[in-house]
Amino acid sequence: METLPVALAVRDVEPEDLPGLQWSGGSAHLRAVAESWQRSLEGEVVLVCVEASNGQLVGLGGLDLSKDPVAGELWMLAVHEAWQSLGVGTRLVRALEQAAAQHGRTSVQLSVEDDNPGAAALYERLGYREVGRRRESWPLDDGTTFTTTTTLLRREL
Ligand SMILES: CC(C)(COP(=O)(O)OP(=O)(O)OC[C@H]1O[C@@H](n2cnc3c(N)ncnc32)[C@H](O)[C@@H]1OP(=O)(O)O)[C@@H](O)C(=O)NCCC(=O)NCCS
């Protein structure tokens, strides 16, 4: 198989990136991204994107430092559909783990929905292990709130 190398850079999200991240979710999600960017100014979260050498934003992910003094929490991980299974998600997770270590965290955790076995397999491959279950909820575009039970995974850094 022929391979085509593409340079990828992981960098902080800037407000002008929001239009280029519309692929990552609906309007409620994009509002959450904008709010997370605000929180990044306070140092509560680290919000990064993956930029391909043509300027396209192909990945998004966040690290929440406010939930726990020991563990950083990864969330909002998303890779553009056309760029999945090429290692972008792995690059994102590793970059956010590095940011967590730089902020003094000794472990990172994230939660995954039961109907997302592909993502769970990726995290397991990256060294994450199940440490529990929890209830989570988030707003949907129609104004309702979606509630589900997720598996909490953790990796020591
Ligand atoms: C989950 C998600 C973030 C993973 O991102 P990704 O870029 O596809 O992840 P990677 O490419 O690093 O790894 C995915 C698979 O591709 C394979 N892969 C990694 N690098 C590769 C490469 N260079 N060439 C070919 N395959 C590769 C990996 O083996 C991996 O397989 P596995 O999951 O069976 O172990 C992405 O699928 C996504 O955005 N999904 C929708 C939103 C979502 O579910 N978010 C997570 C919520 S918890």
The ligand as an SDF file (V2000), in Angstrom:
LIG
                    3D

 48 50  0  0  0  0  0  0  0  0999 V2000
  -12.7680    7.6600   19.0870 C   0  0  0  0  0  0  0  0  0  0  0  0
  -11.9440    8.5360   18.1310 C   0  0  0  0  0  0  0  0  0  0  0  0
  -11.6360    9.8690   18.8220 C   0  0  0  0  0  0  0  0  0  0  0  0
  -10.6420    7.8080   17.8020 C   0  0  0  0  0  0  0  0  0  0  0  0
   -9.8830    8.5980   16.9120 O   0  0  0  0  0  0  0  0  0  0  0  0
   -8.9940    7.9330   15.7280 P   0  0  0  0  0  0  0  0  0  0  0  0
   -8.2490    9.0220   15.1120 O   0  0  0  0  0  0  0  0  0  0  0  0
   -9.8660    7.1250   14.8740 O   0  0  0  0  0  0  0  0  0  0  0  0
   -8.0380    6.9930   16.5960 O   0  0  0  0  0  0  0  0  0  0  0  0
   -6.7100    6.2570   16.0800 P   0  0  0  0  0  0  0  0  0  0  0  0
   -6.6320    6.3440   14.6110 O   0  0  0  0  0  0  0  0  0  0  0  0
   -5.5900    6.7460   16.8750 O   0  0  0  0  0  0  0  0  0  0  0  0
   -7.0010    4.7840   16.5120 O   0  0  0  0  0  0  0  0  0  0  0  0
   -8.1690    4.1310   16.0260 C   0  0  0  0  0  0  0  0  0  0  0  0
   -7.7940    2.8410   15.3380 C   0  0  0  0  0  0  0  0  0  0  0  0
   -7.0170    3.0940   14.1820 O   0  0  0  0  0  0  0  0  0  0  0  0
   -5.8620    2.2400   14.1960 C   0  0  0  0  0  0  0  0  0  0  0  0
   -4.7020    3.0380   13.7520 N   0  0  0  0  0  0  0  0  0  0  0  0
   -4.0000    3.9070   14.4940 C   0  0  0  0  0  0  0  0  0  0  0  0
   -2.9910    4.4270   13.7630 N   0  0  0  0  0  0  0  0  0  0  0  0
   -3.0830    3.8860   12.5280 C   0  0  0  0  0  0  0  0  0  0  0  0
   -2.3380    4.0250   11.3280 C   0  0  0  0  0  0  0  0  0  0  0  0
   -1.2550    4.8460   11.2460 N   0  0  0  0  0  0  0  0  0  0  0  0
   -2.7400    3.3310   10.2500 N   0  0  0  0  0  0  0  0  0  0  0  0
   -3.8110    2.5230   10.3050 C   0  0  0  0  0  0  0  0  0  0  0  0
   -4.5400    2.3320   11.4230 N   0  0  0  0  0  0  0  0  0  0  0  0
   -4.1830    2.9940   12.5220 C   0  0  0  0  0  0  0  0  0  0  0  0
   -5.6490    1.8460   15.5890 C   0  0  0  0  0  0  0  0  0  0  0  0
   -5.1560    0.5150   15.6280 O   0  0  0  0  0  0  0  0  0  0  0  0
   -6.9990    1.9480   16.1970 C   0  0  0  0  0  0  0  0  0  0  0  0
   -7.6190    0.7100   16.1960 O   0  0  0  0  0  0  0  0  0  0  0  0
   -8.3030    0.1730   17.5520 P   0  0  0  0  0  0  0  0  0  0  0  0
   -9.2480    1.2570   18.0080 O   0  0  0  0  0  0  0  0  0  0  0  0
   -8.9910   -1.0600   17.1210 O   0  0  0  0  0  0  0  0  0  0  0  0
   -7.1930   -0.0510   18.5140 O   0  0  0  0  0  0  0  0  0  0  0  0
  -12.7100    8.7730   16.7890 C   0  0  0  0  0  0  0  0  0  0  0  0
  -13.0670    7.5330   16.2390 O   0  0  0  0  0  0  0  0  0  0  0  0
  -13.9560    9.6460   16.9150 C   0  0  0  0  0  0  0  0  0  0  0  0
  -13.8820   10.8690   16.8430 O   0  0  0  0  0  0  0  0  0  0  0  0
  -15.1280    9.0140   17.0710 N   0  0  0  0  0  0  0  0  0  0  0  0
  -16.3800    9.7500   17.1760 C   0  0  0  0  0  0  0  0  0  0  0  0
  -16.4730   10.5270   18.4760 C   0  0  0  0  0  0  0  0  0  0  0  0
  -16.1450    9.6550   19.6660 C   0  0  0  0  0  0  0  0  0  0  0  0
  -16.5980    8.5250   19.7670 O   0  0  0  0  0  0  0  0  0  0  0  0
  -15.3420   10.2180   20.5960 N   0  0  0  0  0  0  0  0  0  0  0  0
  -14.8880    9.5010   21.7820 C   0  0  0  0  0  0  0  0  0  0  0  0
  -15.8140    9.6640   22.9090 C   0  0  0  0  0  0  0  0  0  0  0  0
  -15.2350    8.7890   24.3510 S   0  0  0  0  0  0  0  0  0  0  0  0
  1  2  1  0
  2  3  1  0
  2  4  1  0
  2 36  1  0
  4  5  1  0
  5  6  1  0
  6  7  2  0
  6  8  1  0
  6  9  1  0
  9 10  1  0
 10 11  2  0
 10 12  1  0
 10 13  1  0
 13 14  1  0
 14 15  1  0
 15 16  1  0
 15 30  1  0
 16 17  1  0
 17 18  1  0
 17 28  1  0
 18 19  1  0
 18 27  1  0
 19 20  2  0
 20 21  1  0
 21 22  1  0
 21 27  2  0
 22 23  1  0
 22 24  2  0
 24 25  1  0
 25 26  2  0
 26 27  1  0
 28 29  1  0
 28 30  1  0
 30 31  1  0
 31 32  1  0
 32 33  2  0
 32 34  1  0
 32 35  1  0
 36 37  1  0
 36 38  1  0
 38 39  2  0
 38 40  1  0
 40 41  1  0
 41 42  1  0
 42 43  1  0
 43 44  2  0
 43 45  1  0
 45 46  1  0
 46 47  1  0
 47 48  1  0
M  END
$$$$
